[in-house]
Amino acid sequence: MSNLIDTNFLVDSDTPSGKDPDKYSPTLRRYHKLLWSKPLPNGLDFNLTDTTTRVYLHHKSELGEFFLSSDAIGHTYSRRSDMSYIVNQIPSHEIDVFFHICRTIGGYIVFPSNRIDNKMTINMSRGVNHKVKDRFDLTLECIRRHYFNEDSPLSTTLEMYNDFFNLFDDFEGYVNFFLLQDLVKDNYSSIKFCIPFVSFDNPALPVDVQQYRLYKKNMTEFVSARNKRILNVASGNPS
């Protein structure tokens, strides 16, 4: 697999202009299929196909049926108008480097894409919830709480996809499957937040330049570390 995954590849480079790599990058979809088609913690194979009509990735077996889509987890927030007063104070080349790192495979994951009772998917919910605002460290905290039956801003949405999260047995299984170890502490009991976190009542986005730089540093380190794990797995080495 090592010659099939390039962790330096920018997924927007093969995406039509103005389109979303999550939907339109053929390389990103191929990478997801290669990476996440593997044995689950219970030893059963979770093989994904990309041939189901109008479905990004699909799995159907004794485990159940799952429809998955790609979602960016490395966000720079550099194109949000409400963050421009902060981002504009940082040299553009720094933002460009940050943006490029987040456009590698380490900055992407898959979530269930099927809508249940016409309610929002995980991808939708984490983007619109003002207490999360697409931050993946906050999303992962919600997922951690889900596994421990604790409340979070995404509780209702995550509960709808219990069958998906049950595939990984527990939070540690989920983290290890998707190579997210660099965003959790050693005992899997807490998240390494990109900016200080007290509760979901805190602002989800950085509030000043200093905090944005801290977020940028930590997110860059996470995506880079995850790319190394991906490269190790692709080379047949332990993650």
C-alpha positions in Angstrom: 0.0 0.0 0.0 3.0 2.3 0.6 3.2 3.2 -3.1 -0.5 3.9 -3.3 -0.7 6.6 -0.6 1.2 9.9 -0.8 0.9 11.8 2.5 2.1 14.9 0.8 -0.6 14.9 -1.9 -2.9 17.9 -1.7 -6.4 16.6 -2.2 -7.7 19.8 -3.8 -5.1 19.4 -6.6 -7.3 16.8 -8.4 -10.6 18.5 -7.4 -12.5 20.5 -10.0 -12.2 24.2 -9.4 -14.8 25.5 -6.8 -15.7 22.0 -5.7 -15.3 20.2 -2.4 -12.5 17.6 -2.2 -14.7 15.6 0.2 -17.0 14.9 -2.7 -14.9 15.4 -5.8 -11.3 14.3 -5.2 -10.9 10.8 -6.6 -7.6 10.4 -4.8 -9.1 11.3 -1.4 -11.8 8.7 -1.9 -9.3 6.1 -3.0 -7.1 6.8 0.1 -10.1 6.5 2.4 -11.0 3.2 0.8 -7.5 1.8 1.2 -7.0 3.0 4.8 -10.3 2.1 6.4 -10.9 -1.2 4.6 -9.3 -3.3 7.4 -10.1 -5.6 10.3 -12.2 -4.1 13.2 -11.2 -4.6 16.8 -13.4 -7.7 16.8 -11.3 -9.2 14.0 -14.0 -9.0 11.3 -13.2 -7.3 8.1 -14.6 -3.8 7.4 -14.2 -3.7 3.6 -15.4 -0.7 1.8 -16.5 -0.4 -1.8 -16.8 2.7 -4.0 -19.1 1.3 -6.7 -22.5 1.8 -5.1 -24.5 4.3 -7.1 -24.5 7.8 -5.6 -22.7 6.6 -2.5 -19.2 7.7 -1.5 -18.1 4.5 0.3 -20.3 1.5 1.3 -20.1 -1.6 3.5 -22.6 -4.4 3.7 -22.0 -7.6 5.6 -23.1 -9.4 8.8 -21.9 -6.3 10.6 -24.7 -4.3 9.0 -24.9 -1.8 6.2 -22.9 1.5 6.4 -22.8 4.5 4.1 -19.8 6.7 4.6 -18.6 10.1 3.4 -15.4 12.1 3.8 -15.1 15.0 6.2 -12.3 17.5 6.7 -10.9 17.4 10.2 -8.0 19.8 9.7 -9.6 23.3 9.5 -7.7 26.6 9.2 -10.9 28.8 9.5 -9.0 31.1 7.2 -12.0 31.6 4.9 -14.5 32.4 7.7 -15.6 36.0 7.7 -15.9 36.0 11.4 -12.3 35.0 11.8 -10.8 37.4 9.2 -9.9 40.0 11.9 -7.6 37.4 13.4 -6.3 35.6 10.3 -5.5 38.9 8.6 -3.0 39.7 11.3 -0.9 36.6 10.4 1.4 36.5 7.3 -0.3 34.9 4.4 2.5 32.4 3.7 1.9 31.0 7.2 -1.8 30.5 6.5 -0.9 29.0 3.1 1.4 26.4 4.8 -1.2 25.6 7.4 -3.9 25.2 4.7 -1.7 22.9 2.6 -1.0 20.6 5.5 -4.7 20.4 6.3 -5.3 19.4 2.7 -3.3 16.1 3.0 -4.9 12.8 3.9 -4.1 13.3 7.6 -6.6 16.1 7.7 -9.6 13.9 6.7 -11.8 11.2 8.1 -15.0 9.4 7.3 -18.4 9.5 9.0 -21.8 7.9 8.3 -23.5 9.8 5.5 -27.0 8.4 5.6 -29.6 10.7 7.1 -31.8 9.1 9.7 -35.4 10.5 10.0 -34.2 13.3 7.8 -32.1 14.6 10.7 -28.6 16.0 10.3 -25.6 13.7 9.9 -22.5 14.0 12.2 -20.8 16.0 9.5 -23.7 18.5 9.4 -24.2 18.7 13.1 -20.6 19.4 14.1 -20.4 22.1 11.4 -23.5 24.0 12.5 -23.4 23.5 16.3 -22.0 26.7 17.8 -20.3 24.8 20.6 -18.3 22.7 18.2 -18.0 24.7 14.9 -16.3 21.9 13.1 -13.3 21.7 15.4 -12.2 18.1 15.4 -10.7 18.1 18.9 -14.1 19.2 20.2 -15.8 16.6 18.0 -13.5 13.9 19.4 -14.4 15.0 22.9 -18.1 14.5 22.0 -17.3 11.0 20.6 -15.3 10.2 23.8 -18.3 11.2 25.9 -20.6 9.2 23.7 -18.6 6.0 24.5 -18.8 6.8 28.2 -22.5 7.7 28.1 -21.8 11.3 28.9 -23.7 14.3 27.5 -22.2 16.6 24.9 -23.4 19.1 22.3 -23.5 16.2 19.7 -25.1 13.6 21.9 -28.4 13.3 20.0 -26.7 13.0 16.6 -24.0 10.5 17.7 -26.7 8.3 19.4 -28.4 7.9 16.0 -25.3 6.3 14.7 -24.7 3.8 17.6 -24.4 1.0 15.1 -21.4 2.7 13.5 -19.6 3.5 16.8 -20.3 0.0 18.1 -18.1 -1.4 15.3 -15.0 -0.2 17.2 -16.1 -1.6 20.7 -14.9 1.4 22.7 -13.3 4.8 22.4 -9.8 3.4 22.3 -10.8 1.1 19.5 -12.3 4.1 17.6 -9.1 6.2 18.1 -6.8 3.4 17.1 -8.8 2.4 14.0 -8.8 5.9 12.6 -5.2 6.7 13.7 -6.1 9.5 16.0 -3.7 8.6 18.9 -1.9 11.9 18.7 -5.1 13.8 19.7 -5.6 11.8 22.9 -3.6 11.4 26.1 -1.8 8.1 26.8 -4.6 6.4 28.7 -7.3 7.5 26.2 -9.2 9.2 29.0 -8.9 12.8 27.7 -8.3 14.8 24.6 -5.3 16.9 23.7 -7.2 20.1 22.9 -5.8 22.5 20.3 -6.6 25.4 22.6 -7.4 25.4 26.3 -10.7 23.7 27.1 -12.8 24.1 30.3 -16.3 23.3 29.0 -18.4 23.6 25.9 -19.5 27.0 27.2 -16.1 28.4 26.1 -15.9 30.0 22.6 -15.3 27.2 20.1 -13.0 29.3 17.9 -9.8 31.1 18.8 -10.6 34.5 20.2 -7.3 36.3 19.4 -4.1 36.0 17.4 -2.2 34.2 20.2 -4.9 31.6 20.6 -5.1 31.1 16.8 -1.4 30.6 16.6 -1.7 28.0 19.3 -4.5 26.3 17.5 -2.5 26.4 14.2 0.6 24.9 15.9 -1.3 22.0 17.6 -3.5 21.2 14.6 -0.4 21.2 12.3 1.4 18.9 14.7 -1.6 16.5 14.9 -2.1 16.3 11.1 1.6 15.8 10.5 1.8 13.1 13.2 -1.3 11.4 11.7 0.3 11.4 8.3 3.3 9.6 9.7 1.0 7.0 11.2 -0.8 6.7 7.9 2.6 6.2 6.1 3.6 3.6 8.6 0.4 1.7 8.1 0.7 2.0 4.3 4.3 0.6 4.6 3.0 -2.4 6.7 4.4 -1.2 10.0 2.5 -0.8 13.3 0.7 2.5 13.7 
